[in-house]
Amino acid sequence: MTTESEGAVLENLTSIQQSLNLEANIQQYGELLVSELTARELQIRFPARTAAACYLIACRLQEIPIRVTRIADTSTATKSEILNEMQRISDALDLGIPNDDPTVILEEACEDLSLSADIEARAQQIAQLGVEAGVTSGVSPYSYAAAVLYVASSPAKPDLSQADIAEQFGVSTASLRERRDDLLEATGSHLFELQYPTAPPEATWLVDDLLSDARTSQWAKGKRHMGVLAGAWLYAVNRHYVDTNVAELANITGISKSTIRARYRDLIEHVGAADSGLDSRDSV
């Protein structure tokens, strides 16, 4: 870190302290962190981001509870940028500061967006599924939480768009979609079971069987897994009369309705027709 960069970080750190007016030793701890970064010659490209991250680390070390959004409101850095920088600094200085817990982030977001208790409960269940499947490894907890909430809220709140959720979490829609795809691919039938709790167990088993078979079937080679997954979901809901439609599946998965229908027909050709036809379930 150059002297000029250090000065810019310290200036931003002072600005954050003046805005938040927390205990004076928080700024002092932040300044110590900046000095250590300078001594270790850690590269600083965005002083505002580094200052916000140092301030957050100082709060964590002093056990001062503060939401990242409060710090972000005083800075030009976004929540996800601050968290990523905090992790980089923590790793460089071997501080062992954990990143934010997605379950806490989701709780705050659901409250901010005035979402129902049912949506929040489903989001927390989906988040846990993703953790167990390893989806959270190496990714921003905010982009992960955004993807979880999008999947959880899509059937109940179709007016809550990707852009709305991305803005709430301070992430890009592209990051949201990437994490959503990772989540859907990793959780498969388990997520289907959460999304459609009234579906019989046989529907979930069928999704498992279809996806397992597709992994080794010639017809599925070269086809995007997300499309196959959406087709398998449609096949299962048609077979077991689950209340949904192609438009809803497209909204959840991000796969076009035409692709979902195509993969559904691939499955019919490969494993036989579902009990109820596509036309009877697909009025849109």
Backbone as CSV, one residue per row, in Angstrom:
resi,resn,N_x,N_y,N_z,CA_x,CA_y,CA_z,C_x,C_y,C_z
1,MET,0.849,-1.185,0.000,0.000,0.000,0.000,0.888,1.239,0.000
2,THR,0.647,2.148,-0.907,1.421,3.380,-0.969,0.963,4.346,0.113
3,THR,1.814,5.358,0.376,1.435,6.383,1.359,0.168,7.097,0.937
4,GLU,0.036,7.333,-0.366,-1.166,7.986,-0.887,-2.406,7.138,-0.653
5,SER,-2.293,5.824,-0.903,-3.421,4.920,-0.675,-3.779,4.852,0.796
6,GLU,-2.755,4.789,1.653,-2.996,4.743,3.090,-3.742,5.992,3.555
7,GLY,-3.319,7.145,3.055,-3.983,8.390,3.423,-5.436,8.407,3.002
8,ALA,-5.715,7.870,1.795,-7.088,7.836,1.295,-7.950,6.897,2.138
9,VAL,-7.379,5.747,2.559,-8.113,4.808,3.398,-8.426,5.443,4.752
10,LEU,-7.441,6.101,5.345,-7.647,6.738,6.644,-8.681,7.854,6.566
11,GLU,-8.660,8.587,5.471,-9.645,9.659,5.279,-11.061,9.088,5.212
12,ASN,-11.222,7.980,4.482,-12.528,7.328,4.397,-12.940,6.747,5.749
13,LEU,-11.970,6.232,6.490,-12.249,5.665,7.804,-12.783,6.742,8.752
14,THR,-12.168,7.911,8.701,-12.617,9.037,9.522,-14.031,9.454,9.145
15,SER,-14.315,9.460,7.848,-15.643,9.849,7.373,-16.722,8.883,7.879
16,ILE,-16.400,7.587,7.879,-17.352,6.579,8.370,-17.611,6.791,9.861
17,GLN,-16.540,7.014,10.623,-16.684,7.221,12.061,-17.524,8.464,12.359
18,GLN,-17.306,9.523,11.606,-18.071,10.743,11.812,-19.550,10.532,11.507
19,SER,-19.827,9.702,10.515,-21.224,9.441,10.141,-21.925,8.544,11.156
20,LEU,-21.220,7.525,11.644,-21.842,6.547,12.534,-21.705,6.911,14.013
21,ASN,-20.629,7.628,14.327,-20.407,8.107,15.695,-20.435,6.972,16.719
22,LEU,-19.723,5.899,16.418,-19.583,4.811,17.378,-18.440,5.130,18.340
23,GLU,-18.099,4.175,19.179,-17.020,4.389,20.147,-15.720,4.760,19.428
24,ALA,-14.981,5.682,20.019,-13.766,6.207,19.380,-12.740,5.114,19.120
25,ASN,-12.710,4.087,19.985,-11.690,3.049,19.797,-11.940,2.206,18.554
26,ILE,-13.139,2.275,17.994,-13.399,1.549,16.747,-12.543,2.139,15.632
27,GLN,-12.536,3.453,15.539,-11.691,4.093,14.530,-10.217,3.794,14.785
28,GLN,-9.821,3.792,16.043,-8.427,3.505,16.380,-8.029,2.092,15.968
29,TYR,-8.920,1.123,16.210,-8.653,-0.245,15.778,-8.567,-0.313,14.258
30,GLY,-9.463,0.424,13.597,-9.431,0.465,12.135,-8.114,1.021,11.624
31,GLU,-7.618,2.053,12.281,-6.347,2.662,11.869,-5.182,1.697,12.081
32,LEU,-5.244,0.913,13.151,-4.211,-0.098,13.376,-4.209,-1.144,12.265
33,LEU,-5.385,-1.517,11.829,-5.487,-2.472,10.721,-4.887,-1.897,9.452
34,VAL,-5.162,-0.635,9.189,-4.618,0.019,8.000,-3.091,0.062,8.073
35,SER,-2.570,0.336,9.261,-1.112,0.366,9.434,-0.498,-1.006,9.161
36,GLU,-1.179,-2.047,9.622,-0.680,-3.400,9.397,-0.724,-3.767,7.917
37,LEU,-1.779,-3.341,7.222,-1.868,-3.583,5.780,-0.732,-2.883,5.046
38,THR,-0.413,-1.679,5.490,0.695,-0.918,4.881,2.020,-1.640,5.109
39,ALA,2.206,-2.116,6.337,3.456,-2.806,6.669,3.629,-4.065,5.840
40,ARG,2.525,-4.729,5.529,2.598,-5.973,4.760,2.487,-5.731,3.252
41,GLU,2.374,-4.461,2.890,2.339,-4.046,1.474,1.201,-4.718,0.707
42,LEU,0.063,-4.841,1.370,-1.104,-5.402,0.705,-1.647,-4.383,-0.302
43,GLN,-1.927,-4.842,-1.502,-2.392,-3.941,-2.546,-3.788,-3.413,-2.242
44,ILE,-3.938,-2.092,-2.368,-5.224,-1.442,-2.140,-5.630,-0.729,-3.423
45,ARG,-6.708,-1.190,-4.010,-7.188,-0.581,-5.255,-8.352,0.369,-5.007
46,PHE,-9.128,0.076,-3.989,-10.308,0.885,-3.711,-10.288,1.297,-2.239
47,PRO,-9.725,2.468,-1.934,-9.593,2.911,-0.537,-10.906,2.923,0.234
48,ALA,-12.002,3.347,-0.407,-13.290,3.403,0.292,-13.730,2.003,0.721
49,ARG,-13.488,1.042,-0.137,-13.857,-0.342,0.156,-13.023,-0.892,1.310
50,THR,-11.715,-0.606,1.276,-10.815,-1.090,2.326,-11.129,-0.430,3.658
51,ALA,-11.433,0.865,3.627,-11.766,1.579,4.864,-13.025,1.000,5.499
52,ALA,-14.040,0.759,4.686,-15.293,0.202,5.197,-15.067,-1.188,5.782
53,ALA,-14.239,-1.988,5.103,-13.952,-3.341,5.585,-13.181,-3.300,6.902
54,CYS,-12.209,-2.393,7.011,-11.441,-2.263,8.255,-12.347,-1.817,9.406
55,TYR,-13.268,-0.948,9.103,-14.199,-0.486,10.137,-15.088,-1.633,10.605
56,LEU,-15.562,-2.431,9.656,-16.402,-3.579,9.999,-15.621,-4.592,10.824
57,ILE,-14.376,-4.855,10.434,-13.541,-5.791,11.196,-13.332,-5.282,12.609
58,ALA,-13.077,-3.980,12.741,-12.885,-3.395,14.071,-14.122,-3.590,14.934
59,CYS,-15.287,-3.413,14.343,-16.542,-3.634,15.077,-16.672,-5.085,15.504
60,ARG,-16.317,-6.015,14.604,-16.426,-7.435,14.921,-15.456,-7.802,16.059
61,LEU,-14.231,-7.283,15.994,-13.237,-7.604,17.012,-13.626,-7.042,18.372
62,GLN,-14.310,-5.904,18.360,-14.748,-5.278,19.608,-16.155,-5.703,20.017
63,GLU,-16.713,-6.633,19.225,-18.053,-7.162,19.482,-19.093,-6.050,19.544
64,ILE,-18.951,-5.099,18.617,-19.929,-4.030,18.462,-20.899,-4.457,17.365
65,PRO,-22.157,-4.740,17.688,-23.100,-5.191,16.652,-23.442,-4.059,15.690
66,ILE,-23.263,-4.316,14.422,-23.605,-3.324,13.409,-23.905,-4.036,12.100
67,ARG,-24.948,-3.615,11.413,-25.274,-4.189,10.113,-24.353,-3.615,9.053
68,VAL,-23.965,-4.452,8.125,-23.087,-3.996,7.038,-23.758,-2.880,6.248
69,THR,-25.075,-2.928,6.172,-25.786,-1.891,5.415,-25.564,-0.507,6.000
70,ARG,-25.420,-0.407,7.328,-25.162,0.905,7.942,-23.823,1.469,7.495
71,ILE,-22.829,0.608,7.423,-21.517,1.057,6.957,-21.576,1.380,5.472
72,ALA,-22.264,0.541,4.712,-22.374,0.770,3.266,-23.065,2.100,2.968
73,ASP,-24.010,2.478,3.816,-24.720,3.743,3.613,-23.812,4.962,3.758
74,THR,-22.677,4.776,4.437,-21.737,5.888,4.621,-20.585,5.849,3.622
75,SER,-20.612,4.862,2.722,-19.486,4.618,1.824,-19.960,4.473,0.385
76,THR,-19.021,4.554,-0.535,-19.341,4.288,-1.944,-19.278,2.793,-2.245
77,ALA,-18.831,1.993,-1.276,-18.739,0.540,-1.465,-20.076,-0.119,-1.144
78,THR,-20.408,-1.184,-1.870,-21.637,-1.933,-1.621,-21.421,-2.943,-0.496
79,LYS,-22.508,-3.531,-0.024,-22.422,-4.528,1.036,-21.530,-5.701,0.628
80,SER,-21.766,-6.221,-0.571,-20.989,-7.384,-1.008,-19.518,-7.030,-1.180
81,GLU,-19.221,-5.825,-1.672,-17.822,-5.394,-1.825,-17.139,-5.288,-0.466
82,ILE,-17.853,-4.753,0.509,-17.282,-4.624,1.857,-17.004,-6.001,2.453
83,LEU,-17.956,-6.917,2.291,-17.772,-8.261,2.846,-16.635,-9.009,2.165
84,ASN,-16.540,-8.883,0.856,-15.449,-9.544,0.137,-14.094,-8.972,0.550
85,GLU,-14.038,-7.649,0.728,-12.783,-7.015,1.152,-12.455,-7.397,2.597
86,MET,-13.474,-7.487,3.440,-13.243,-7.921,4.816,-12.620,-9.309,4.842
87,GLN,-13.132,-10.210,3.986,-12.597,-11.561,3.944,-11.157,-11.568,3.448
88,ARG,-10.861,-10.725,2.451,-9.491,-10.643,1.923,-8.524,-10.154,2.995
89,ILE,-8.925,-9.120,3.719,-8.071,-8.572,4.772,-7.919,-9.567,5.916
90,SER,-9.035,-10.193,6.285,-8.993,-11.177,7.357,-8.050,-12.327,7.029
91,ASP,-8.098,-12.785,5.778,-7.202,-13.868,5.350,-5.746,-13.405,5.348
92,ALA,-5.514,-12.172,4.856,-4.145,-11.654,4.759,-3.511,-11.471,6.133
93,LEU,-4.316,-11.049,7.101,-3.802,-10.793,8.446,-4.055,-11.956,9.402
94,ASP,-4.639,-13.033,8.874,-4.919,-14.232,9.672,-5.760,-13.891,10.907
95,LEU,-6.841,-13.144,10.690,-7.689,-12.700,11.789,-8.798,-13.692,12.117
96,GLY,-9.169,-14.505,11.123,-10.225,-15.476,11.365,-11.589,-14.854,11.542
97,ILE,-11.839,-13.727,10.854,-13.147,-13.079,10.933,-14.090,-13.762,9.946
98,PRO,-15.171,-14.361,10.423,-16.095,-15.031,9.500,-16.936,-14.038,8.732
99,ASN,-17.357,-14.430,7.545,-18.265,-13.592,6.773,-19.659,-13.660,7.379
100,ASP,-20.535,-12.782,6.936,-21.879,-12.741,7.495,-22.636,-14.041,7.242
101,ASP,-23.520,-14.362,8.155,-24.343,-15.565,8.071,-25.529,-15.292,7.147
102,PRO,-25.694,-16.084,6.071,-26.821,-15.867,5.154,-28.179,-15.915,5.837
103,THR,-28.304,-16.712,6.913,-29.606,-16.796,7.580,-29.971,-15.473,8.243
104,VAL,-28.978,-14.778,8.783,-29.225,-13.463,9.381,-29.548,-12.443,8.293
105,ILE,-28.808,-12.513,7.200,-29.044,-11.605,6.078,-30.460,-11.790,5.544
106,LEU,-30.890,-13.040,5.424,-32.238,-13.324,4.928,-33.310,-12.793,5.881
107,GLU,-33.085,-12.975,7.156,-34.050,-12.494,8.142,-34.242,-10.984,8.017
108,GLU,-33.126,-10.263,7.884,-33.201,-8.807,7.762,-33.881,-8.400,6.461
109,ALA,-33.556,-9.100,5.379,-34.127,-8.755,4.079,-35.631,-9.000,4.052
110,CYS,-36.068,-10.111,4.621,-37.504,-10.415,4.646,-38.264,-9.356,5.439
111,GLU,-37.637,-8.880,6.512,-38.262,-7.814,7.300,-38.317,-6.513,6.502
112,ASP,-37.210,-6.172,5.838,-37.161,-4.940,5.042,-38.189,-4.955,3.915
113,LEU,-38.391,-6.120,3.308,-39.295,-6.242,2.166,-40.724,-6.596,2.578
114,SER,-40.959,-6.705,3.890,-42.294,-7.022,4.420,-42.840,-8.325,3.841
115,LEU,-41.981,-9.335,3.765,-42.408,-10.634,3.254,-43.031,-11.468,4.370
116,SER,-43.839,-12.410,3.988,-44.575,-13.213,4.958,-43.647,-14.162,5.710
117,ALA,-44.145,-14.634,6.849,-43.393,-15.606,7.643,-43.194,-16.906,6.869
118,ASP,-44.162,-17.266,6.024,-44.043,-18.487,5.228,-42.886,-18.399,4.241
119,ILE,-42.762,-17.238,3.581,-41.673,-17.057,2.621,-40.331,-17.092,3.345
120,GLU,-40.261,-16.423,4.498,-39.001,-16.426,5.249,-38.630,-17.835,5.695
121,ALA,-39.624,-18.582,6.179,-39.347,-19.950,6.629,-38.850,-20.816,5.468
122,ARG,-39.490,-20.668,4.290,-39.054,-21.436,3.129,-37.646,-21.017,2.705
123,ALA,-37.365,-19.713,2.768,-36.033,-19.222,2.397,-34.965,-19.804,3.322
124,GLN,-35.248,-19.850,4.612,-34.272,-20.392,5.561,-34.040,-21.878,5.314
125,GLN,-35.095,-22.603,4.963,-34.945,-24.034,4.657,-34.101,-24.236,3.403
126,ILE,-34.363,-23.414,2.386,-33.597,-23.511,1.141,-32.138,-23.160,1.397
127,ALA,-31.916,-22.128,2.212,-30.541,-21.719,2.537,-29.776,-22.858,3.198
128,GLN,-30.448,-23.565,4.105,-29.800,-24.689,4.782,-29.488,-25.815,3.810
129,LEU,-30.392,-26.057,2.876,-30.132,-27.077,1.845,-28.861,-26.751,1.075
130,GLY,-28.736,-25.479,0.698,-27.567,-25.054,-0.058,-26.289,-25.184,0.732
131,VAL,-26.344,-24.859,2.029,-25.168,-25.001,2.894,-24.733,-26.463,2.943
132,GLU,-25.700,-27.347,3.135,-25.397,-28.785,3.205,-24.839,-29.317,1.893
133,ALA,-25.252,-28.692,0.770,-24.775,-29.129,-0.553,-23.465,-28.451,-0.955
134,GLY,-22.959,-27.539,-0.110,-21.684,-26.882,-0.396,-21.769,-25.704,-1.340
135,VAL,-22.982,-25.187,-1.567,-23.163,-24.089,-2.525,-22.548,-22.788,-2.018
136,THR,-22.421,-22.629,-0.701,-21.952,-21.367,-0.124,-20.433,-21.231,-0.132
137,SER,-19.732,-22.280,-0.455,-18.266,-22.254,-0.386,-17.675,-21.252,-1.380
138,GLY,-16.947,-20.267,-0.847,-16.225,-19.323,-1.687,-17.072,-18.269,-2.378
139,VAL,-18.329,-18.094,-1.969,-19.180,-17.097,-2.615,-19.633,-16.062,-1.598
140,SER,-20.020,-14.903,-2.086,-20.523,-13.843,-1.223,-21.818,-14.294,-0.556
141,PRO,-21.936,-14.124,0.760,-23.182,-14.517,1.430,-24.371,-13.689,0.957
142,TYR,-24.097,-12.501,0.424,-25.191,-11.660,-0.054,-25.727,-12.143,-1.396
143,SER,-24.844,-12.532,-2.302,-25.330,-13.054,-3.581,-26.023,-14.394,-3.373
144,TYR,-25.518,-15.192,-2.416,-26.165,-16.470,-2.109,-27.549,-16.230,-1.508
145,ALA,-27.634,-15.330,-0.538,-28.918,-15.036,0.097,-29.911,-14.472,-0.917
146,ALA,-29.420,-13.658,-1.856,-30.295,-13.100,-2.893,-30.893,-14.214,-3.742
147,ALA,-30.067,-15.185,-4.119,-30.551,-16.310,-4.926,-31.575,-17.130,-4.157
148,VAL,-31.289,-17.373,-2.886,-32.211,-18.145,-2.046,-33.572,-17.450,-1.959
149,LEU,-33.557,-16.147,-1.697,-34.823,-15.436,-1.545,-35.584,-15.376,-2.858
150,TYR,-34.856,-15.269,-3.967,-35.535,-15.250,-5.267,-36.266,-16.567,-5.508
151,VAL,-35.598,-17.681,-5.251,-36.219,-18.995,-5.447,-37.393,-19.175,-4.487
152,ALA,-37.213,-18.748,-3.239,-38.256,-18.933,-2.234,-39.488,-18.079,-2.502
153,SER,-39.278,-16.888,-3.037,-40.395,-15.951,-3.189,-41.064,-16.007,-4.555
154,SER,-40.428,-16.622,-5.544,-40.949,-16.598,-6.915,-42.396,-17.071,-7.041
155,PRO,-42.796,-18.201,-6.442,-44.182,-18.641,-6.606,-45.189,-17.721,-5.913
156,ALA,-44.798,-17.138,-4.768,-45.738,-16.355,-3.974,-45.729,-14.868,-4.297
157,LYS,-44.577,-14.350,-4.754,-44.444,-12.919,-5.012,-43.865,-12.689,-6.404
158,PRO,-44.652,-12.985,-7.444,-44.120,-12.840,-8.808,-43.757,-11.401,-9.169
159,ASP,-44.287,-10.434,-8.402,-43.980,-9.035,-8.676,-42.632,-8.609,-8.080
160,LEU,-42.012,-9.499,-7.276,-40.701,-9.206,-6.710,-39.644,-9.705,-7.690
161,SER,-39.107,-8.802,-8.471,-38.244,-9.180,-9.591,-36.814,-9.479,-9.141
162,GLN,-36.043,-10.041,-10.070,-34.620,-10.245,-9.824,-33.946,-8.928,-9.482
163,ALA,-34.280,-7.880,-10.212,-33.672,-6.567,-9.989,-34.003,-6.042,-8.598
164,ASP,-35.244,-6.240,-8.159,-35.654,-5.800,-6.819,-34.818,-6.492,-5.747
165,ILE,-34.679,-7.804,-5.875,-33.948,-8.575,-4.867,-32.457,-8.259,-4.931
166,ALA,-31.911,-8.150,-6.133,-30.492,-7.819,-6.278,-30.187,-6.472,-5.628
167,GLU,-31.069,-5.505,-5.822,-30.874,-4.184,-5.216,-30.923,-4.262,-3.692
168,GLN,-31.831,-5.055,-3.166,-31.947,-5.208,-1.717,-30.645,-5.723,-1.102
169,PHE,-29.987,-6.657,-1.801,-28.775,-7.274,-1.258,-27.485,-6.610,-1.748
170,GLY,-27.619,-5.619,-2.631,-26.435,-4.933,-3.133,-25.577,-5.788,-4.034
171,VAL,-26.207,-6.654,-4.841,-25.472,-7.516,-5.768,-26.023,-7.311,-7.174
172,SER,-25.330,-7.837,-8.152,-25.805,-7.730,-9.531,-26.802,-8.847,-9.833
173,THR,-27.661,-8.616,-10.816,-28.598,-9.669,-11.218,-27.841,-10.865,-11.799
174,ALA,-26.690,-10.600,-12.420,-25.889,-11.702,-12.977,-25.389,-12.620,-11.859
175,SER,-24.922,-12.031,-10.748,-24.472,-12.832,-9.607,-25.627,-13.614,-9.005
176,LEU,-26.781,-12.961,-8.914,-27.971,-13.638,-8.393,-28.288,-14.867,-9.234
177,ARG,-28.279,-14.713,-10.560,-28.617,-15.844,-11.447,-27.593,-16.970,-11.342
178,GLU,-26.322,-16.602,-11.231,-25.280,-17.633,-11.110,-25.469,-18.458,-9.841
179,ARG,-25.719,-17.768,-8.742,-25.919,-18.482,-7.479,-27.215,-19.288,-7.504
180,ARG,-28.257,-18.759,-8.158,-29.511,-19.502,-8.282,-29.280,-20.805,-9.034
181,ASP,-28.543,-20.735,-10.144,-28.269,-21.946,-10.917,-27.481,-22.954,-10.089
182,ASP,-26.472,-22.462,-9.353,-25.690,-23.352,-8.491,-26.595,-24.032,-7.466
183,LEU,-27.496,-23.248,-6.896,-28.391,-23.758,-5.865,-29.318,-24.834,-6.421
184,LEU,-29.933,-24.553,-7.560,-30.868,-25.507,-8.158,-30.156,-26.781,-8.588
185,GLU,-28.979,-26.636,-9.181,-28.246,-27.806,-9.652,-27.802,-28.691,-8.496
186,ALA,-27.423,-28.069,-7.389,-26.876,-28.842,-6.263,-27.952,-29.505,-5.418
187,THR,-29.151,-28.918,-5.391,-30.170,-29.418,-4.467,-31.253,-30.253,-5.138
188,GLY,-31.484,-30.048,-6.436,-32.377,-30.908,-7.221,-33.706,-31.250,-6.592
189,SER,-33.890,-32.531,-6.294,-35.180,-33.009,-5.794,-35.482,-32.492,-4.392
190,HIS,-34.446,-32.216,-3.596,-34.681,-31.699,-2.244,-35.349,-30.335,-2.307
191,LEU,-34.905,-29.519,-3.261,-35.520,-28.208,-3.422,-36.935,-28.341,-3.975
192,PHE,-37.149,-29.283,-4.866,-38.497,-29.550,-5.377,-39.443,-29.857,-4.221
193,GLU,-38.980,-30.652,-3.287,-39.806,-31.029,-2.136,-40.167,-29.806,-1.297
194,LEU,-39.222,-28.878,-1.139,-39.498,-27.661,-0.383,-40.428,-26.722,-1.139
195,GLN,-40.228,-26.627,-2.453,-41.042,-25.728,-3.252,-42.496,-26.181,-3.320
196,TYR,-42.703,-27.491,-3.317,-44.054,-28.035,-3.463,-44.344,-29.005,-2.316
197,PRO,-44.558,-28.448,-1.119,-44.740,-29.306,0.069,-45.982,-30.180,0.018
198,THR,-46.957,-29.831,-0.827,-48.171,-30.658,-0.923,-47.997,-31.817,-1.905
199,ALA,-46.889,-31.823,-2.626,-46.657,-32.918,-3.579,-46.411,-34.224,-2.815
200,PRO,-46.888,-35.342,-3.334,-46.650,-36.626,-2.653,-45.175,-37.006,-2.730
201,PRO,-44.712,-37.837,-1.810,-43.308,-38.259,-1.834,-42.905,-38.875,-3.172
202,GLU,-43.869,-39.521,-3.826,-43.560,-40.156,-5.109,-43.092,-39.141,-6.156
203,ALA,-43.582,-37.894,-6.055,-43.173,-36.868,-7.012,-41.703,-36.526,-6.825
204,THR,-41.278,-36.416,-5.573,-39.868,-36.125,-5.278,-38.983,-37.291,-5.720
205,TRP,-39.422,-38.493,-5.451,-38.648,-39.663,-5.880,-38.522,-39.697,-7.395
206,LEU,-39.594,-39.320,-8.080,-39.579,-39.319,-9.537,-38.564,-38.312,-10.067
207,VAL,-38.511,-37.118,-9.465,-37.519,-36.117,-9.879,-36.116,-36.688,-9.711
208,ASP,-35.867,-37.332,-8.566,-34.558,-37.957,-8.320,-34.224,-38.966,-9.416
209,ASP,-35.185,-39.827,-9.729,-34.962,-40.871,-10.732,-34.690,-40.269,-12.112
210,LEU,-35.477,-39.248,-12.476,-35.319,-38.624,-13.787,-33.957,-37.959,-13.927
211,LEU,-33.545,-37.232,-12.885,-32.251,-36.543,-12.944,-31.095,-37.538,-12.931
212,SER,-31.238,-38.581,-12.141,-30.194,-39.613,-12.088,-30.048,-40.298,-13.444
213,ASP,-31.178,-40.616,-14.065,-31.159,-41.274,-15.369,-30.567,-40.359,-16.443
214,ALA,-30.889,-39.051,-16.348,-30.427,-38.099,-17.366,-28.911,-37.950,-17.364
215,ARG,-28.272,-38.196,-16.202,-26.823,-38.020,-16.112,-26.072,-39.007,-17.012
216,THR,-26.693,-40.143,-17.306,-26.008,-41.156,-18.115,-26.714,-41.436,-19.440
217,SER,-27.786,-40.696,-19.715,-28.563,-40.943,-20.931,-28.030,-40.148,-22.114
218,GLN,-28.047,-40.769,-23.262,-27.546,-40.133,-24.476,-28.353,-38.889,-24.839
219,TRP,-29.674,-38.933,-24.626,-30.520,-37.813,-25.040,-30.178,-36.522,-24.302
220,ALA,-29.652,-36.644,-23.054,-29.378,-35.461,-22.231,-27.979,-34.892,-22.446
221,LYS,-27.127,-35.612,-23.174,-25.758,-35.132,-23.389,-25.768,-33.842,-24.208
222,GLY,-24.992,-32.875,-23.732,-24.906,-31.600,-24.439,-26.022,-30.635,-24.104
223,LYS,-26.978,-31.076,-23.293,-28.081,-30.199,-22.903,-27.803,-29.633,-21.511
224,ARG,-28.151,-28.373,-21.341,-27.888,-27.700,-20.077,-28.642,-28.380,-18.938
225,HIS,-27.928,-28.601,-17.840,-28.534,-29.312,-16.705,-29.769,-28.598,-16.177
226,MET,-29.741,-27.261,-16.167,-30.874,-26.522,-15.639,-32.136,-26.781,-16.454
227,GLY,-31.983,-26.919,-17.768,-33.136,-27.220,-18.612,-33.678,-28.607,-18.329
228,VAL,-32.776,-29.571,-18.150,-33.193,-30.937,-17.829,-33.903,-30.956,-16.480
229,LEU,-33.353,-30.220,-15.515,-33.971,-30.168,-14.193,-35.382,-29.595,-14.266
230,ALA,-35.538,-28.480,-14.991,-36.867,-27.867,-15.118,-37.838,-28.807,-15.820
231,GLY,-37.357,-29.524,-16.843,-38.198,-30.503,-17.525,-38.615,-31.634,-16.606
232,ALA,-37.689,-32.070,-15.741,-37.993,-33.132,-14.784,-39.031,-32.664,-13.768
233,TRP,-38.910,-31.419,-13.339,-39.909,-30.873,-12.406,-41.286,-30.855,-13.068
234,LEU,-41.345,-30.410,-14.340,-42.627,-30.357,-15.034,-43.206,-31.755,-15.209
235,TYR,-42.361,-32.713,-15.548,-42.820,-34.096,-15.707,-43.423,-34.609,-14.397
236,ALA,-42.734,-34.325,-13.284,-43.208,-34.818,-11.985,-44.515,-34.155,-11.573
237,VAL,-44.642,-32.846,-11.793,-45.880,-32.171,-11.376,-47.051,-32.609,-12.248
238,ASN,-46.798,-32.906,-13.516,-47.859,-33.414,-14.387,-48.287,-34.826,-13.982
239,ARG,-47.312,-35.632,-13.647,-47.604,-37.017,-13.265,-48.422,-37.070,-11.971
240,HIS,-48.104,-36.145,-11.041,-48.728,-36.233,-9.713,-49.665,-35.064,-9.417
241,TYR,-50.074,-34.347,-10.453,-51.107,-33.321,-10.335,-50.775,-32.262,-9.273
242,VAL,-49.558,-31.763,-9.320,-49.144,-30.696,-8.412,-49.552,-29.357,-9.025
243,ASP,-50.034,-28.454,-8.203,-50.575,-27.185,-8.688,-49.451,-26.209,-9.042
244,THR,-49.055,-26.202,-10.310,-48.084,-25.242,-10.824,-48.222,-25.225,-12.340
245,ASN,-47.408,-24.448,-13.017,-47.451,-24.408,-14.478,-46.083,-24.051,-15.037
246,VAL,-45.964,-24.066,-16.343,-44.677,-23.821,-16.985,-44.165,-22.418,-16.688
247,ALA,-45.070,-21.443,-16.658,-44.649,-20.064,-16.403,-43.989,-19.937,-15.033
248,GLU,-44.570,-20.591,-14.035,-43.991,-20.536,-12.690,-42.637,-21.226,-12.651
249,LEU,-42.525,-22.370,-13.301,-41.243,-23.078,-13.345,-40.186,-22.243,-14.055
250,ALA,-40.587,-21.552,-15.119,-39.653,-20.692,-15.842,-39.185,-19.549,-14.954
251,ASN,-40.091,-19.009,-14.155,-39.749,-17.906,-13.265,-38.772,-18.353,-12.186
252,ILE,-38.968,-19.541,-11.652,-38.098,-20.051,-10.594,-36.707,-20.394,-11.126
253,THR,-36.670,-21.096,-12.255,-35.408,-21.644,-12.753,-34.648,-20.728,-13.697
254,GLY,-35.355,-19.757,-14.299,-34.697,-18.899,-15.288,-34.569,-19.546,-16.648
255,ILE,-35.202,-20.682,-16.836,-35.193,-21.382,-18.119,-36.449,-20.978,-18.892
256,SER,-36.294,-20.758,-20.189,-37.439,-20.324,-20.993,-38.513,-21.405,-21.025
257,LYS,-39.762,-20.972,-21.221,-40.873,-21.917,-21.289,-40.688,-22.894,-22.446
258,SER,-40.167,-22.404,-23.567,-39.986,-23.289,-24.724,-38.962,-24.376,-24.431
259,THR,-37.886,-24.026,-23.700,-36.867,-25.022,-23.351,-37.419,-26.036,-22.359
260,ILE,-38.195,-25.566,-21.393,-38.795,-26.490,-20.422,-39.701,-27.487,-21.133
261,ARG,-40.521,-26.974,-22.068,-41.401,-27.864,-22.821,-40.596,-28.868,-23.647
262,ALA,-39.491,-28.396,-24.243,-38.659,-29.285,-25.067,-38.057,-30.399,-24.223
263,ARG,-37.527,-30.054,-23.022,-36.940,-31.079,-22.158,-38.018,-32.028,-21.622
264,TYR,-39.204,-31.484,-21.381,-40.341,-32.314,-20.949,-40.654,-33.352,-22.021
265,ARG,-40.690,-32.916,-23.265,-40.997,-33.845,-24.362,-39.866,-34.854,-24.562
266,ASP,-38.621,-34.431,-24.312,-37.505,-35.376,-24.339,-37.727,-36.487,-23.323
267,LEU,-38.176,-36.090,-22.135,-38.423,-37.081,-21.084,-39.569,-38.011,-21.454
268,ILE,-40.627,-37.462,-22.052,-41.745,-38.301,-22.497,-41.257,-39.334,-23.512
269,GLU,-40.429,-38.877,-24.433,-39.912,-39.787,-25.464,-39.024,-40.859,-24.858
270,HIS,-38.296,-40.482,-23.805,-37.328,-41.407,-23.220,-37.952,-42.352,-22.202
271,VAL,-38.845,-41.826,-21.339,-39.381,-42.660,-20.254,-40.877,-42.921,-20.361
272,GLY,-41.551,-42.294,-21.324,-42.987,-42.496,-21.472,-43.776,-41.294,-21.001
273,ALA,-45.031,-41.226,-21.411,-45.869,-40.067,-21.107,-46.207,-39.998,-19.634
274,ALA,-46.313,-38.756,-19.137,-46.832,-38.546,-17.781,-48.320,-38.837,-17.797
275,ASP,-48.895,-39.060,-16.623,-50.315,-39.419,-16.545,-51.221,-38.325,-17.091
276,SER,-50.867,-37.070,-16.799,-51.643,-35.950,-17.328,-50.796,-35.240,-18.361
277,GLY,-51.367,-34.876,-19.481,-50.607,-34.326,-20.586,-50.145,-32.918,-20.350
278,LEU,-49.162,-32.512,-21.117,-48.624,-31.153,-21.040,-49.714,-30.136,-21.322
279,ASP,-50.539,-30.390,-22.320,-51.542,-29.391,-22.707,-52.549,-29.145,-21.573
280,SER,-52.866,-30.176,-20.808,-53.861,-29.994,-19.737,-53.291,-29.198,-18.569
281,ARG,-51.960,-29.169,-18.428,-51.357,-28.466,-17.320,-50.763,-27.128,-17.727
282,ASP,-50.647,-26.873,-19.016,-49.894,-25.729,-19.499,-50.785,-24.811,-20.291
283,SER,-51.494,-23.950,-19.580,-52.422,-23.045,-20.250,-51.789,-21.734,-20.612
284,VAL,-50.479,-21.528,-20.303,-49.816,-20.274,-20.624,-48.613,-20.531,-21.485
